[in-house]
């Protein structure tokens, strides 16, 4: 049986290494292009100096400015390279830290909740008193598989579901959506926010944005949405 922590650690190290290699390649390509352009410029400049009219020498201002610009671009490439390396190292640190979440229960802001081992847990908070509160749970296709009547008083309340539909059929583990609709006087909406609970099974990072997410099965939770661990 494979170790999910070890697998996630290996994936983390691979992602960080790939990011560092990509940053290094981009810096090397930019430096190579700059060196080629600079060599071509110096070759042309040398030819111009050899063939200039000694009675009417070239104005050195233009090519001096170009040399200064080449130097500035080279410095910018070096700065970008160093920043890329720093970002890669920081991302590796974030990923390594995120691995410690694997196997632990978390609480996060959001409405996407995992059904794990046949159970789903969440909570909702009403900002004020309502006349009716309805909780619905939908599957990945949008079909409502469970409906509950919620509290009408302001406050925070738990949501639990055993994973069974109206006919008593056990539904498969996976991603579900929790929605709370609360209506006050004259059917005016009452603000309801939800939090979801689950156990972290893996950690991933987006190679494009470098965003790290904790995964509760198929449910992805951005790090900044996690409000509690354990």
Number of C-alpha atoms within 10 A of each C-alpha: 3 6 8 15 17 12 13 21 20 13 17 23 15 13 21 24 15 14 22 21 14 14 20 16 13 16 19 15 12 17 17 12 12 17 14 11 13 16 12 12 16 13 11 12 13 12 11 13 12 10 10 12 10 9 6 7 11 13 8 8 8 10 14 11 11 13 14 12 12 17 14 12 15 16 12 12 18 16 13 15 21 15 13 19 17 13 17 22 16 13 21 21 14 17 26 18 11 20 22 15 20 20 16 13 15 20 20 22 19 18 19 25 27 27 24 19 11 15 15 23 19 23 19 22 18 22 15 16 18 22 15 17 20 15 17 17 23 17 17 11 8 10 12 17 16 17 17 14 12 19 21 18 16 15 13 15 14 14 18 11 16 16 22 15 15 10 7 9 9 12 15 13 16 19 19 24 20 26 20 23 18 24 19 16 11 7 11 11 13 22 17 19 17 22 22 24 25 25 20 22 20 24 26 20 19 10 12 7 7 18 14 20 21 26 20 26 18 17 19 19 23 15 14 10 14 18 11 11 14 10
